[in-house]
């Protein structure tokens, strides 16, 4: 199956009342591990790469490797550039074959956010690529983008309606009580706000900072219109903890394949759990 757009998988999720897991990939060897689980669970999957990861892995390496794996995968795969801070980042991702890009201009005043987003949408849609944007500010840090608790602001439904109408985005990332990274408190989502934004905006909503949010909170949000759930921190944490344990258990081992096998399995456990939690299993 070829790579598909974000618009396609989220339209199907909207019709089916579930969400699609978006897994941030940080190293190339994680790619086949994630796609294996998606195939076993018969789930659509969104593979996300930040600008930092693309620089680390190489745009061409990601394009060739992910493109091949998507073609041989039995499930729909979206190649998504996550948290792009500029038009230039979107251009490079589109040139590299990504089927979806995110422009995150949420740090800017509303008028400037709209203008920056609309510019990316015009280019991306002309190339058959979907666009996600962000309105409101999710606290925490995602690569180079950091938002303090004082700067965080919930998305306003009226602004969301205007933003979508004036930009034409395919999906909207909203600030509804989550954070990027680890939580220092028990996260509680603003469910009434999610419902109001969904009704006003009329496009699928995206939950950033999905790691660490109780399943029941996420599942309630999905019932109200969340259609894409981002997972990064939990997968990275599982990777790091499993690697430390693998090295401790095998002090004389130096074969990367032996050391990394349990690491990939740990990441797969997280991905499998998230696929089932958001209701995407059996949907592909």
ABEGO torsion letter per residue (X at the ends): XBBBBAAAAAAAAAAAGBBBBBBBBABAAAAAAAAAAAAAAGBBBBBBBBAAAAAAAEAAAAAAAAAAAAAABABBBBBBBBGBABAAAAAAAAAAGBABBBBBAAABBAAAAAAAAAAAAAAAAAAGBBBBBBBEBBBEBBEABBBBAAABBBBBAAAAAAAAAAAGBABBBBBAGBBBEBBABBBBBBAAAAAAAAAAAGBBBBBBGABGBBAAAAAAAAAAGBABBBBAAAAAAAAAAAAAAAAAABAABABAAAAAAAAAAAAAAAAAAAAAAAGABGAX
